[in-house]
């Protein structure tokens, strides 16, 4: 386990950079490219622990993949082109790999076992297992299928109409991928809109996915052809630098080619509502996804209430929004965010504990937290809790704190942003 030391005292961030590719889009490019017939070339791919778990899984399922840095070449064999793996599939720490893959595997004519690391084995899976069973899937696992390992015996599926009990793009995507193979129409009804990368990419490849209000439908599909995919930079990774620039006086940074999917830009809406000076430049569309550059200048922030339909649009960015709130005027309240408790770690508990060590006025609720903003925090000995987003959020808080902050378990950033500490060091130099 490695420890990183962040020197505080509020050095401004200056310069421009392009964050690594979007993790959600990178996962989907590998899976959907593998289901296409023929070659797909992916550029801007996020080469990190989580996406390599998906790449390894697709390779074990018989798909030839070549990864060179951020470029990937996939030779898909069509919807019926996956083969039974000779060993278990290890999804590592990746919930996206596990849940989306479950939707694919339950439609295949073979047997598969999926497991993961100790953090993934502790995360709930019934939210995806239950609706797949309603489609006819045969899935068993610990705690009645709620915990990994999952044993999946593929077979014939039938489309269902299913209203999501929790806002989850992973569950929605698993059902849509299963729906590619199911007899009849598969309908997913969302209570709150969630990121729609799967729908956009399937449509980009020529599969037909339709949306009518909260209803998303897919019918059984014929083979579609491989295509080239340009993965935009990840707004979730960009968010840490946006907050770092906002809270450190004198900062001005330009973040290039960031994915601006409207179901992912909740962090920008919230930070602008807090008074953040954020400007979008050079908007365009690539491979079915909106992208643009983000110009950020340091700002005096004020408190905000984050709740309701704002939560799914910013769920992965809430830890660093809590950091922004720690330096804002007034008390920020985050609620309706109980989903944070079943991420890579319990992020409500983790952020309450770590910001508390640094002197922030944080109170924990069952579904969120309140943060009383202060002029500054103090460096402390902190932990990542084995969670990449907690590690990066603590590092951002440390840039504005007095003195030094130690982050134990800092290597967890490799799950989504292996170069994170190098980039933030360069922008502060």
Secondary structure, 3 states (H helix, E strand, C coil): CCEEEEECCCCCCEEEECCCECHHHHHHHHHHHHHCEEEEEEECCCCCHHHHHHHHHHHHCCCEEEEECCEEEEEEECCCCCCCCCCCEECCCCHHHHHHHHHHHCCCCCEEEEECCHHHHCCCCHHHHHHHHHCCCEEEEHHHHCEEEEEEECCCCECCEEECCCCCHHHHHHHHHHHCCCECCEEEECCCCCCCHHHHHHHHHCCCEEEECCEEEECCCCCCECCCEECCECHHHHHHHHHHHHHCCCCEEEEEEEECCCCCCHHHHHHHHCCCEEEEEEEEEECCEEEEEEEEECCCCECCEECHHHCHHHHHHHHHHHHHHHCCECEEEECCCHHHHHCCCCHHHHHHHHHHHCCCEEEEECCEEEEECCCCCECCEEECCCCHHHHHHHHHHHHHCECEEEEECHHHHHHCCCCHHHHHHHHHC
